[in-house]
Amino acid sequence: MIGFGQAGGKILDEFLEYDQRTGSEIVRAAVAVNSAKADLHGLEHVPEDNRVLIGQARVKGHGVGADNELGAEIAEEDIDEIQGAIDNIPVHEVDAFLIIAGLGGGTGSGGSPVLAKHLKRIYTEPVYGLGILPSQDEGGIYTLNAARSFQTFVREVDNLLVFDNDAWRKTGESMEGGYADINDEIVKRFSILFGAGEVEPGGEVGESVVDSSEIINTLSGGGVSTVGYAAEEVEKQEKGLLSRFTGGDDTDDGIDAANTTNRITSLVRKAALGRLTLPCEIDGAERALLVLSGPPKFLNRKGIERGRKWLEEQTGSMEVRGGDYPVSESNYVASVILLSGVTNVPRIKELQQVAIEAQENISDIREHSEENLNRLVEDDEDELEPLF
């Protein structure tokens, strides 16, 4: 994982904290890249040696001030600095690269597509992006940056996973509190997805294992992806494993197979039809992947298969994969759905319209600026007396 810019670095830090807390070891290696020295110093879990400050000659460690053209330029100029940190990573142990960036700022939105293009040229492993769209109340410049960066980023990566802040910010919430909650939501969803199949020696193995190859195949067609999530608490009691999830008594360990199947199907529907990381219509998705995570006693093959078939019907895709990710110590059963190659996305259409309008406005502003400057110079020339 490579966190590019302020938002990317913070989210990367959260992934590493999750890894340390849960022992999941999802992140094989981590690199944080930024043009602002203070942002790099604020990270807690990224190793010092893997924090790369770029653009020192141009911006002196103070960031690019939401100028994503400058962000792209310094990423190009200092690409060897970033490559130097990646060279220390055992890439042969890595399944894929994931570049995480906020698309509204300057460093991440400008530099992440540059890095993606560079990595794809050098490595055979897939290069994915996790792009964070700014909420509309963050201001026009951030929306314009996101519109520009999105178009470039999606072209340079093998697949762009998107999280839309606009769909997740709560009204009246402070910026800092809002971003902390959002980052937590991002890490919760993507950690279950990326952790599937990562089994420790002696650990639980799923009945229908989802591993990195399933994720890679789901993302293989390129384009834009979104992730759905739903979870239900499991209550562990002394007599056995009872829960609201099964609704059973403690006979046969409290597991009612028919009821569990129904509850799993219900969780799959909630994940697909609830709040996605990038809200969209799920019909027309090219590929999908379903992962059920939780204590193994609550994950039955029939429920997963029924959920997978329902997802097939809803998306109209013949490429729907599914499986379980047993986590014995978990207190939840969670359903995570990856929808890849989505096309009916209102937010993206809106961003593209913003980009078109902004381009027209920029042309108008430049024309007016030149006219005003010429008028100003002419007025000054009229008022000035000759020196000689």
N, C-alpha and C positions, 0 to 999 in steps of 0.2 A: 504494500500500500504506500502510495506517495501522496502526502497532503500538500497541495499547492495553494499558497496564499493563506490569509488569516482563517477563513472558514474551513478550508481543507485541513489545515494543521490542527485545529481544535477537534474536528471530527475524527481525525486519525488518532489523536490523543485519547479520545473516548473509546475507540476500538481497542486500543492497547490496554486501557484500564479494565474494560470488559474481559479481555483475555486473561489478565492477571487475576481478576476476581473470580472467574469461573473455571480457569484452567483449560479453556477451550483451544488455545493455540491456533487461532484462525489466521493471525497475521504472522507470516514466516519472517518478514523483515519490514521495517518501516523507515521512510525517509520524509522529512519535512523540508519544503522549499519555500522561501519567502524573500521579499525585498525589504521587509521591515524587521529590524533587529529585535525590537521590543516584543513582537509577536512570537518570534522563535524562543526568546528567553522565557516567555509565559507558558511554554509547554512543560508538562510534568513527566510524561512517560516515554517520549521519543528520545533515544540515546543522543547525547551531546554530539558525538561524531557523525550522526546522521541528520544533523540540522544544517541546511545549506543556505547561506545568505548570498543572494544574487543581486546584481546591479549596483555594487558598491561604488563603482566609478561614476555612475550616472546619478544615483539618488542618495548615496551616502548612508544607506541603512534606514532611511526614513519612509520607505514605501513609495508607490507610484501615484498616490492620490486619485484612485479610481480611474486612472488613464490606462485602459486595457491595450491600446496600441503600444504604449511605452512598455507595458508588462510583457507583450509579445517580443518586442525588440530586445529587452534585457535577457529574456529566456533564450533567445537565439544566440546572443553574445556570450552568455555564460553556460551554455549547454554542457560544456566539458566539466564544469564544476559539479553539476548535477550527476553527470555520468560517473564522475569520480566516486561519489557516495554509493551509487548503484553497483560499481565494480567490486565493492566490499561485500556484496550480498551473494550467497550461494544460489545463483539463479537456477541451477539444475534441480533445486528442491522446490521451486516455485511453479504453481499451476498457471498463474496469470498475473499480469500487472493491473492494479486498480489505481487510477489517478482521481483523487477527490478534490473538488474545487467548488467554491462559490462562484456562480457565473455573473454576479452583479458587480463585483469589485474590479480591481485593476490587475493585480499580480496573477491570481488564479485564473480569471477569465481570459486573460491574454496569453499567459504562459502555458497553461495545461494542454491546449491543442498543439503547441510547438513541441512539447515533451512527448506527447502521444505519437506524433509523426516520427520523431527521432527514435523512440523505442521500437516502433513497428519496423523501422528500417534495419535495426540491429538484431532483434530477437525473434525467435519463432513462436514464443508463447503469446497468447492473445493479450491485447491491451484494451482494457475497458475504462470507461469514465463513470464517475458518480458526480453528476452535476446538480448543484443546489440553485434553484431559481429564486430570486429575491421576491419578497412580497411587494405589492403595489405601493404601499405607504412608505417604502424606503426611498422613493424619489425617482424622477424620470431618468437620470443618468444611469442608475443601476438597472432599470428596465432596458434601456438602450444597450448597455454593455451585455446584458444577458441575451438579448436578441442577436447581437453580433456573434458573441462567443458560442452560443448554442449551435448556430449554423456551421461554424468552423469545427467545433469539438465533435459533433456527431459524424462529420465527414472523416475525421482523423482516427477515431477509435473503432474497435471491432463491434462495440455496442455501447450506447450511452444510457445508463440507469439514471433516472431523474427523480428528484425530490423537490416538490413545489412548496416553498415556505408560505405562499399566499393561501394555500388550502389548510394550513396548520396553525397559523398565528391566531391566538384568541383575542377577541376585542378587549381593550382595557389592560392588556398584559404588558409589563415592562419589556423593553427590547432585550435586556440581559436575561431575564427570566424566561422570555419566549424562546430565545435561541437555545438556552440550556435544555428546555423541554423538547424542542425540535431535534436537537442533536441526540438526545436520549432515544427518541422514536426512530431515528435513522439507524442508530447502532443496534437497537433491539431487533428490528426487522432484518437487516442485512447480515447480522451475526448468525441468526438461525439459518439463513440461506447459505452463507459461505461455510458454516460449520458442519453442514450435512455431509456425512460420510467420513468425517475426520475422527476415526475411532482409535482410541489409545489401546495398547496391548492389554488384554484382559477386560476391556470395556464391552458395553452392550453393542451388539450388531443388529441392525434393523432387519425385519423380515424381507422388506423390499428396499434394498440400500440405494440411497441417492448419493452419488459421489461427484467429484469435480467434473468428470466427463459429461454427466447429465446436464450440469449447469452450462458447461462450454457449448454443448450441442444446442441447448435452448437459446443461447445468445448468439449462435453462429451466423444467423442471417443478417446481423447488423441492425441498424435503426435505433429506435427508442424503446426503452423498457420501463415498466412500473411494477411496484410490489404491493400486494395486499397482505393484511395481517389480522388475525383474530385469535383470541386466547380465552380460556376458561380455567378457573382455579380448581385444583384438586386438593381435597382435604385429606390429610393423612391422620388416621386415628389408631389407637392402640390395638384394637381387635383385628385390624386388617387394613386394607386400603379402601376406605369408603369415600364417596365424593358426590358433590352436586353434579359432577360430570356424568356419572353412571346412573345415579338415582337408585342404586340397588342396595340390598342389605349386605351383610358380610358373608353370605353363603357364596361358595366358590370364589373366595377372596373379594367379594363385593363386585364382581364383574358380571354385568348383564350384557352379553355379546350383542343382542339385537338393539338394546338401548344405546350402547356405545357406538355402534354403527351409525345410528340415526344422529347422535350428537356430533360425530366426526363430519358427517355430511352437512350438518347445520353450520359447523365451524368453517367448512370450505366455502359455503355460500356467503357467510358473513365476511370472510376475507376478500372474496372476489367482488362483492357488491357494496362493501363498506368503503371507508376512506382509503383510497390508493395513494401511494407516494406521489404519483402524478395522476390526478383525476382524469378519467377518459371512459369512453364506451368500450367494454371488453370484447364485444363482437368484432370480428375482423382481426384480432390478435393473431399473428402468424404462428407463434409457438407459446407453450405454457409449461410451467413446472410447478408441481404441488409438493410441499414438504410438510409432514405432520411431525411435530416434536413434542416430547413429554415422557412420563414414566412408561416403560414398555407395555405394562399391563393394560394401558388405555389406548394403545395403538393397534387396531386390528386391520388386517389386510382387506377385509370386505368393505369396511368404511372408506378406506383410502381409494379402493377401486371404484366404489360408487361415486365418491367425490370427483375422481378423475374423469369419469364418464360424463358427469353433470357439467364439468368444466369444458369438455369437448363439445357438448351441445351448445353451451353458452357462447363460446368463442368461434365455433365453426371451424376449428383447427383440427387437423388429423395428427398434429405433433404435440400431444399433451403427455408429459412424463409425470411420474409421481412415486413417492416412497416415504419411508419413515426415518426419523432421526431420534433414536431413543436417548433420553437423558434421565437416568434413574432418580437423581436427587431433585429434579425440577418439581415445583408446586403447581405447574400449569401444563395444560395441553394446548399447544399453539399450532395454528395453521398459517403457513406462509405460501403465497402464490406469486410466482414470477411470470409476468405477461410480457412477452418480447415481440417486437415488431408491431407495436400499436400505432394506429394511424388516426383514429377519430379523437383528437386531443384539442379541446377548445383553447387551452392556455397557450399551446404552441402556435396555433393560428393567430391568436391575439398578439403574441410576440413578433411574429413575422409581419403583421400589419404595422406594429409599432416601428419596426426597423425600416419599412418602406416609407412611412410618414416622416420619420426622423431624417432619413436621407434627403427627402424633398425639402424639409425645413432647413437642414444644414446648407443646402445649395442656396436657398432664399436668404438665409442669414449672411452667408459669405458675400452675396451680391450686395445686400444692404450695407454690410460693413465696409466694402470697397467704396460704395457711393458716399457713405458718411465720412470716410477717411479723406476721400478726394475733396469733398465739400469743406471739411475742416482745414485741410492744407490750403485750399484756395482762399478761404476766409482769412487765414493767418497771413498769407502772402499779400492780400489787399491791405491789411492793417500794418504790416511791418514797413518801416522806412528802410531804404537801401543803406548798407553800411558805408558805401563809398559814393 
